[in-house]
Structures are given as structure tokens and as C-alpha cells.
Amino acid sequence: MSLKNLDKQYAQRRQTYRAVLDNPFTNEGSLWPHVKDQQQVWELIQTILLARCRALADAEVPAPEWPLGITTSFNEIVTLLQHENDDNDQSNRSPLLLLVCNKDHGVSSVVLQQIPLLAYMSPRKVTLVQLPRGALATIQTQLKSDCTEGLLLAWGDELQSLVNQITAKIDQPQLPWLDQVKFEPTALKLLKTTAPLKKPVEKAGKK
Amino acid sequence: MSMNRSQAEKFKDIHLNHKYNLIHMLPSTEVPALSGFYLKSFYNGTKRYRLRLPESIVEPDSKFCGNCGAVRIPLFNTDMSITESNNEATSESTRTLQYTCLHCKNQAQVAPVRVQKQTPVNVKQSVGAKEEEQKQDKVNKKTSSARERAKKRKKSTLSDMLSQKNEEKKSKSFSLSLESMIQND
């Protein structure tokens, strides 16, 4: 194989990326929403979210009593995003923040491949944030847990302002091909009617 | 009738985009049974133009179901979860991402990661396509030393392959010429 041949292959390859991935319908080129001010967003997350978790962990507050919820387990994240109304959990109404270390070494891109679609398809409002390189190590030390999949889901009412600030800096994901398959609840309405309180007496009399 | 180069490229782009979009359109048309057919058609198209697609698309079982060809959409036609299976012989467990296609009920395991029980931080990473290789490796030799791996890496560099090929050519031509001389004699 000559160098010229290799060059040809490379050129063809780049062409494909453009044609197939930068297609406005599937829009795979921008599957991960673009973060405008990466450094500032990451600092916000560190100071507001991670430092607070660290403080709570250091004070040895048991996990169920935490004012905010946090999980790094893949399966738990999937189930949380799946259900619109799970019980009367407080996680139900509060905003969801899904942090992904998709640029870090040791995080499998295959595992994370469906995450943007999952966030997009979720019936709840999820803010998906991709973190800069090296974020995984920081999360691991602050939370004292091995965050194997590079995912972190946080929720809680006190995160509202953080989520608002971050959302302003993130492009809204645009995946037109998913809009048609997204679940939309049927608009059911109740009709107000009246029903008699007493049962008809005649039947009992006949017997 | 023939197209000039730019026209041909434009046609190629439109052609492929159309096929690719069709695959993504299918889940909403409620005829998911056709997805295998359209996927095959798209792959044939890329083969005709000799294009190499990015790994995220071509990787078996990851973007499309390996059985029915439906494009995976979580919460719509795919369930996903991380499962862990124990291997008692090596005291390791393997974490894999399991996709379940809700259309054909096919289960696929991708991205296996070996986790050692003593040190959960030490994680060896590998990606779907290497899955089978790994399995074979496990059977053949349970641990490959760092030196061996380094050797392998050295051998597989491009320049080495080139030089190897050149050498082969030389030896071939040499032997051929010898033979021909003998024959001539």
C-alpha cells in the first residue's frame, strides 16, 4: 500500500462523515449538545454541585436524607429517565441534570452512544451536559465513588438555579427524526355528569 | 449519459442521505419490519461508492439491531441496561451493556469491560468489535504480558508492514529470476 493510496482512503472517509453525519434530519454531527462556555459551566458544576456533595459526604449525612439526589449507576439513570410519574418521589418534579464525561480516557463511547437519544426521548426535562476532558477524575475524587460509565445524574429543587444557568449556555438539541416517535400523552379530559344516588326500589319490590 | 465529477459527487451525497434518512424514518411509519431491508440497501450503497463509514454506524449491534436492523431508540424500541456476569475461574466479573430490541426481542451484548474484584478501580476497557478476540484470548492465554503486547504493536505499525512487504517482493523476484535462469539453462 502506498502513501497515495492511504491519502485517497482518508479523503473518502472524510467525505462520508460530511454527507451522512451532517445531515439535518438525523443530525448526528451534533448529537452531543454544544456547550458555549465550557470552562465556566464546569466551574459552576464544581462549586455548586460537587463541593456540596463532598461536604455532605464528609459530614456523614446518610444518603436518603440528602437535599439533592445523585446517582452514577447506569441502570438507575435509565430507569429514572424512563418514568414520568414514579410514585411521589421528590425527584419527580425537580430538574434533572445529566453530566457526561464523554471525552475522558477509559469511558467507553459505545456505552454512551445512546445517551443523547435517551435524554431527548425522556418524558422529563433533562439537561445534558458534556464535561471537559479530565472531569471524570475530579468527580471520582469528590464523590469518592468509581463512576465507571462516566455518567452522573443529579436532581433536587436546590439545583434549579444551576440548571437554569447551564441551560442558557447549551444549544438545544435538534433531532428531527425523533420528534415523530416521541411519546405524547393523549389529551384525556373528564366530563362532568350526574348519577342518581339511590338505587331504583321497584326491582327489589318485584322479587 | 454521463455525469461530470461534481455532479456525480452531488448525486452520491443525495443518494446516500436519502437512504440513511429512510432508515431513521421507519420507526415512525409503524412498519419496522422493513428496517432490515432498508439498512441492507444503505450498506450496499456505501459499498458501491467504496465509502468507509464511521465506527459508530458500522459497529455490529450498536446503532442498529443486529437481528432485525431497526435503528435503536431508547425508550421507544430498545431497553438498555448494564449487566454483570461472574467468571469464577479468574475471579473477575464482566460488565456489559445489554441492548434488548423490543421489536424482535433480540438481546445483544456490547462493550464488555472486565472488572477485577479486588481493585474495582482497575478497569480494562475494550469495545464491541474486540469482543470475540477477547474471548479467544481468554481461552488461549489468560494473561498476556506487557512485553508481548508491545512486540505486537511494533509489528503492526505501517512502516514495518511496508518494509516486510518489500522484503517479500525482493525475495520473490530474486527466486523467480534464479528459477528462470535455471530453466533457461
Boltz contact constraints between the chains, C-beta under 6 A:
constraints:
  - contact:
      token1: [A, 12]
      token2: [B, 51]
      max_distance: 6.0
  - contact:
      token1: [A, 13]
      token2: [B, 52]
      max_distance: 6.0
  - contact:
      token1: [A, 16]
      token2: [B, 51]
      max_distance: 6.0
  - contact:
      token1: [A, 16]
      token2: [B, 53]
      max_distance: 6.0
  - contact:
      token1: [A, 19]
      token2: [B, 13]
      max_distance: 6.0
  - contact:
      token1: [A, 19]
      token2: [B, 16]
      max_distance: 6.0
  - contact:
      token1: [A, 20]
      token2: [B, 20]
      max_distance: 6.0
  - contact:
      token1: [A, 23]
      token2: [B, 17]
      max_distance: 6.0
  - contact:
      token1: [A, 25]
      token2: [B, 21]
      max_distance: 6.0
  - contact:
      token1: [A, 26]
      token2: [B, 24]
      max_distance: 6.0
  - contact:
      token1: [A, 74]
      token2: [B, 82]
      max_distance: 6.0
  - contact:
      token1: [A, 75]
      token2: [B, 81]
      max_distance: 6.0
  - contact:
      token1: [A, 75]
      token2: [B, 82]
      max_distance: 6.0
  - contact:
      token1: [A, 82]
      token2: [B, 75]
      max_distance: 6.0
  - contact:
      token1: [A, 106]
      token2: [B, 125]
      max_distance: 6.0
  - contact:
      token1: [A, 108]
      token2: [B, 111]
      max_distance: 6.0
  - contact:
      token1: [A, 110]
      token2: [B, 62]
      max_distance: 6.0
  - contact:
      token1: [A, 110]
      token2: [B, 110]
      max_distance: 6.0
  - contact:
      token1: [A, 110]
      token2: [B, 111]
      max_distance: 6.0
  - contact:
      token1: [A, 110]
      token2: [B, 127]
      max_distance: 6.0
  - contact:
      token1: [A, 110]
      token2: [B, 128]
      max_distance: 6.0
  - contact:
      token1: [A, 111]
      token2: [B, 97]
      max_distance: 6.0
  - contact:
      token1: [A, 111]
      token2: [B, 111]
      max_distance: 6.0
  - contact:
      token1: [A, 114]
      token2: [B, 74]
      max_distance: 6.0
  - contact:
      token1: [A, 117]
      token2: [B, 73]
      max_distance: 6.0
  - contact:
      token1: [A, 117]
      token2: [B, 74]
      max_distance: 6.0
  - contact:
      token1: [A, 118]
      token2: [B, 74]
      max_distance: 6.0
  - contact:
      token1: [A, 121]
      token2: [B, 74]
      max_distance: 6.0
  - contact:
      token1: [A, 121]
      token2: [B, 75]
      max_distance: 6.0
  - contact:
      token1: [A, 146]
      token2: [B, 120]
      max_distance: 6.0
  - contact:
      token1: [A, 146]
      token2: [B, 121]
      max_distance: 6.0
  - contact:
      token1: [A, 177]
      token2: [B, 24]
      max_distance: 6.0
  - contact:
      token1: [A, 180]
      token2: [B, 28]
      max_distance: 6.0
  - contact:
      token1: [A, 181]
      token2: [B, 27]
      max_distance: 6.0
  - contact:
      token1: [A, 181]
      token2: [B, 28]
      max_distance: 6.0
  - contact:
      token1: [A, 181]
      token2: [B, 76]
      max_distance: 6.0
